[in-house]
Amino acid sequence: MEIVLAENKQLLGLKAANRGAELIRKAIRHNGQANIIVATGASQFEMLNELVKEDVDWSVVTAFHLDEYIGISENHPASFRKYLKERFVDLISLKEFNYVNGETDPSAECIRLGKLISEHPIDVAFIGIGENGHLAFNDPPADFETEEPYLVVKLNDACRRQQLGEGWFPTFNDVPEKAISMSIRQIMKSKAIICTVPDERKATAVHDTILNEISPECPATILRTHPNAVLLLDPAAASLVQGKI
């Protein structure tokens, strides 16, 4: 896993978008099209803001959504469908965007998305890391073994507190307890991973990702086994690993 440091959050987003866009352009040159994964959350604001400005032929790009709460309307302020529509999908002209629908039967939705993504090998995954070290909504201890591309997961309290702290919900009890999430193995099948992690509140997770043993107890540690993963950090997120990497 390559580690890249940026001087501030804005440059972090720019570097992540630059790296990711070049990988998308490379896939288009080789295959005439590209398939990507896009994440949500406060950590992705700057990256997505820069990615939509990149010179990419989006008309040949198919995108997949990492995760979504179960039981939340797409008009809810915390909806990841709403987030991606407003910050990414509506600003470019994609070939196709495959949303995770948390308002339908979860098992059927996992099957539907799993079939779709199996037909679209992922060239680039844009992801982040949660405060508890999760990837997508795979909270610790994450399932490193399942081959199912999407699964129903239970969100732990640390994950739910993060969502509250980021301002998506008015109270802790309003944060859903379940979600549909892309699995760890499906994320790791991506040919390249761009993992963007700003902010001091992620510093412990970054430390554990880089320095702890690879374990489901810190799901993001699995990124160290990927042959083409880049972890991009701002100074605040990297504050506990300075001098150790």
C-alpha positions in Angstrom: 0.0 0.0 0.0 1.4 3.4 -1.1 1.0 6.2 1.4 0.7 9.8 0.1 0.7 12.9 2.3 -0.9 16.2 1.2 -0.3 19.6 2.8 -4.0 20.2 3.5 -7.5 18.8 3.0 -8.0 20.6 -0.3 -4.8 19.4 -1.8 -5.6 15.9 -0.5 -8.8 16.0 -2.5 -7.0 17.2 -5.6 -4.3 14.6 -5.4 -6.8 11.8 -4.9 -8.9 13.0 -7.9 -5.8 13.4 -10.1 -4.6 9.9 -9.3 -8.0 8.3 -9.7 -8.9 10.2 -12.9 -5.6 9.0 -14.5 -6.5 5.4 -13.7 -9.9 5.9 -15.2 -8.4 7.4 -18.4 -6.0 4.5 -18.6 -8.8 1.9 -18.3 -10.7 3.8 -21.1 -7.7 3.8 -23.3 -7.2 0.0 -22.8 -10.8 -1.1 -22.8 -12.9 1.6 -24.3 -14.8 2.0 -21.0 -14.2 2.0 -17.2 -16.0 0.8 -14.1 -15.6 2.6 -10.8 -16.8 2.6 -7.2 -17.7 5.8 -5.4 -17.9 6.4 -1.7 -19.7 9.0 0.4 -19.2 10.7 3.8 -17.5 13.9 4.8 -14.1 12.5 3.9 -15.0 12.5 0.2 -16.2 16.1 -0.2 -13.0 17.6 -1.6 -12.1 14.6 -3.7 -15.5 14.5 -5.4 -15.4 18.2 -5.9 -12.2 17.8 -7.9 -13.1 14.6 -9.6 -16.0 16.1 -11.4 -13.7 18.7 -12.9 -11.3 16.1 -14.4 -11.0 15.6 -18.1 -12.7 12.2 -18.3 -15.1 10.8 -20.9 -17.8 10.0 -18.3 -20.1 8.7 -21.1 -18.2 5.4 -21.1 -17.9 5.1 -17.3 -20.2 2.8 -15.2 -20.2 3.6 -11.4 -21.3 1.6 -8.4 -22.3 2.9 -4.9 -20.6 1.4 -1.8 -23.4 1.3 0.7 -26.7 2.7 1.9 -28.8 2.7 5.1 -31.8 0.4 5.2 -35.1 2.2 5.5 -34.0 5.7 4.6 -35.7 7.7 1.8 -33.5 8.9 -1.0 -34.7 12.4 0.0 -33.4 12.1 3.6 -30.5 14.4 4.4 -28.3 11.4 5.3 -29.2 9.4 2.2 -26.1 8.3 0.3 -28.1 8.3 -2.9 -29.0 11.9 -2.4 -25.3 12.7 -1.5 -24.0 11.1 -4.7 -26.7 12.5 -6.9 -26.0 16.0 -5.8 -22.2 15.9 -5.5 -21.3 13.5 -8.4 -24.0 12.0 -10.7 -25.9 15.2 -11.6 -22.6 17.1 -12.4 -21.3 14.7 -15.1 -22.8 12.5 -17.8 -22.1 8.9 -16.7 -23.0 5.9 -18.8 -24.7 4.4 -15.8 -24.8 4.8 -12.0 -25.9 1.8 -9.9 -27.4 3.1 -6.7 -27.9 1.0 -3.6 -31.6 1.1 -2.8 -32.2 0.9 1.0 -36.0 1.1 0.6 -36.6 -2.2 -1.1 -36.1 -5.8 0.1 -32.5 -5.9 1.3 -31.8 -9.5 0.3 -33.1 -9.0 -3.2 -31.2 -5.7 -3.6 -27.9 -7.5 -2.6 -28.6 -10.1 -5.2 -29.5 -7.5 -7.9 -26.3 -5.5 -7.2 -24.1 -8.5 -6.9 -25.1 -9.7 -10.4 -24.5 -6.3 -11.9 -21.1 -5.8 -10.4 -20.0 -9.3 -11.3 -20.5 -8.2 -14.9 -18.4 -5.0 -14.4 -14.9 -5.7 -13.1 -13.9 -2.6 -11.2 -11.0 -0.5 -12.4 -10.9 2.1 -9.6 -12.5 2.2 -6.2 -12.7 5.6 -4.5 -13.2 4.8 -0.7 -12.5 6.2 2.8 -11.9 4.7 6.2 -14.3 5.1 9.1 -13.3 6.3 12.6 -13.6 2.6 13.7 -11.4 1.4 10.8 -14.4 0.3 8.7 -14.4 0.0 4.9 -17.8 0.8 3.4 -20.1 -0.3 6.3 -18.1 -3.3 7.2 -17.6 -2.5 10.9 -15.2 -4.5 13.1 -15.0 -7.4 13.2 -15.5 -7.4 9.5 -16.2 -10.4 7.4 -13.0 -11.0 5.3 -14.2 -14.3 3.9 -17.6 -13.8 2.3 -17.6 -13.8 -1.5 -21.0 -12.1 -1.7 -20.5 -8.8 -3.4 -23.1 -7.0 -1.2 -24.5 -7.9 2.2 -26.8 -6.7 4.9 -24.7 -5.5 7.9 -25.5 -4.3 11.4 -23.9 -0.9 12.3 -22.0 -0.8 15.6 -22.3 2.1 18.0 -19.0 3.7 17.0 -20.1 3.8 13.4 -23.4 5.3 14.3 -21.8 7.9 16.5 -19.6 8.9 13.6 -22.7 9.5 11.4 -24.2 11.6 14.2 -21.0 13.5 14.7 -20.7 14.4 11.0 -24.1 16.0 11.3 -26.2 13.6 9.2 -28.8 12.9 11.9 -30.3 14.9 14.8 -29.9 12.3 17.5 -28.1 9.0 17.9 -31.4 7.1 17.9 -32.2 8.4 14.5 -29.1 6.7 13.0 -30.2 3.4 11.4 -28.9 0.2 12.8 -28.7 -1.7 9.5 -27.3 -1.0 6.0 -26.5 -2.7 2.7 -22.8 -2.7 2.1 -20.3 -3.8 -0.5 -18.3 -6.6 1.0 -14.6 -6.4 1.8 -13.7 -9.0 -0.8 -15.6 -7.2 -3.5 -13.8 -3.9 -2.7 -10.5 -5.7 -2.8 -11.2 -7.1 -6.3 -10.8 -3.6 -7.6 -7.8 -3.2 -9.8 -6.9 0.0 -8.0 -8.0 1.6 -4.8 -7.9 5.4 -4.0 -8.5 5.7 -0.2 -8.9 9.4 0.9 -8.7 10.1 4.6 -8.7 13.6 6.0 -9.2 14.9 9.6 -7.8 14.4 13.0 -10.8 12.2 14.1 -9.5 9.6 11.7 -5.9 9.6 13.1 -6.3 6.6 15.3 -7.9 4.6 12.5 -5.1 5.6 10.2 -2.5 4.6 12.8 -4.1 1.2 13.3 -4.5 0.7 9.5 -0.8 1.2 8.9 0.8 -0.2 12.0 -1.5 -2.8 13.5 -1.7 -6.5 12.4 -4.0 -7.2 9.5 -7.2 -8.2 11.2 -11.0 -8.0 10.9 -10.8 -5.9 14.1 -9.5 -3.1 12.0 -11.0 -3.8 8.5 -8.9 -1.2 6.7 -5.7 -3.1 7.5 -6.7 -5.4 4.6 -5.7 -2.6 2.2 -2.0 -3.4 2.9 -2.5 -6.6 1.0 -3.7 -4.9 -2.2 -1.1 -4.6 -5.0 -2.4 -1.1 -6.1 -3.9 0.7 -3.2 -3.0 4.3 -2.3 -3.8 5.8 1.1 -3.9 9.6 0.9 -3.7 11.6 4.1 -3.8 15.2 5.3 -1.5 16.2 8.2 -4.3 15.8 10.8 -5.2 12.3 9.7 -1.4 11.4 9.7 -0.6 13.0 13.0 -0.2 9.7 14.9 2.0 8.0 12.2 4.4 10.9 11.5 8.0 9.6 11.7 6.7 6.0 11.7 6.1 5.6 7.9 
